[in-house]
Amino acid sequence: MRVHAQRAGALFGGLSFPALSVADWTVNMTPGVTGTSNDIFDLHMTIFWICVAIGVVVFGIMFWSIFAHRKSQGAKPANFHENTLVEILWTLIPLVILVIMAIPATATLIDMYDTTESDIDIKVTGYQWKWQYEYINEDFGYFSNLATPSDQISNRQAKGENYLLEVDNPMVIPVGKKIRFLLTANDVIHSWWVPDFGVKKDAIPGFINEAWTRVDKPGTYRGQCTELCGKDHGFMPVVVKAVSEEDYNTWVNQQIAMAEKERELTQKDWTMEELLERGEKAYATACAACHQADGSGVPPAFPALRGSAVATGDIAAHIDIVVNGKPGTAMQAFGGQLNEADLAAIITYERNAWGNKVGDMVTPKEIFDYKNAQ
């Protein structure tokens, strides 16, 4: 009852003060920030006004006919049965209208599907429930995960401005360049969507779909996965940051240097404290959505790690299930998703957190050797 009362109050307020409430919502599409999104918007408005004109003419004739030929004025119904002229007209007129509508629609679709002559190619891979961005030309990549704190999701904290639409690592692209997206998925069907770009494309396992964009205005643009891809479908946002070409080149150099530094971590001598610190952060990003922050899990789909035979048993079996996953279950293979340092840190953390005081540790070098031995 309380919810209905709140909705009724909101409706009454909107009707009573339309000038105040109209700024909070809109019923139309957004023009966006790309040529494609503006073409889509213009096409939408063109078709909309054609439909308005059709509606005005049809309903105008209908209402005029009802009024001018009403029975009270002695009107007699005319018989148009098998009238050749009428049948030709009501066939040709819709045909002409459809052709007029098809011309701009076809031109827009041809442009949307033209991914040739791109300046930058980015492979987008959907995972449950995150995105992986691989910059093919620059030979580096990373994962993009939801960054909204769990306290906000659980209503223990006030919602932020970009609630459920913020990530730890956004996609970064330069303005004024044609960006080609190669979209696929690792597990189930996802869909990559950024409204301001006019781009929405399914990411399907085993297939590569293509899309492209050219952003002319610097800024941060947000979207979501629009395919029902599992229990955390609503926690899989898309964030793209468009920057100047100079800033983009600086960022690329930083990413390449960071990737090289991550590769060097395999040879580093790690302490237990370092692995636990890194493991806690990596676990919160990659594992907590299913196994929970406290290791309690969500049985039976996501078993508890706290006190489990896997996290407290044979360390080789623990490494195997994290790296290779478990077929027939929801446990993914993280060997291709995380680097050796994060894998080693997560396994070490799971074996020494929540009361799992096994006391042993796994190093990135051991994970590296294990992968190469397979």
ZIRARA-V868407 format. One record per helix or strand of 2 or more residues. SS is the DSSP state (alpha for helix, beta for strand). FROM is the first residue (numbers start at 1). TO is the last residue. If there is no record, write none. Layout:
# ZIRARA-V868407
ss={SS,SS}
from={FROM,FROM}
to={TO,TO}
This chain:
# ZIRARA-V868407
ss={alpha,alpha,alpha,alpha,alpha,beta,beta,beta,alpha,beta,beta,beta,alpha,beta,beta,beta,alpha,beta,alpha,alpha,alpha,alpha,alpha,alpha,alpha}
from={2,18,35,71,84,120,130,140,150,171,179,190,195,199,209,219,233,237,245,272,288,309,315,340,364}
to={16,24,68,73,112,127,135,144,153,174,185,194,197,203,213,225,235,243,267,286,291,312,324,352,373}
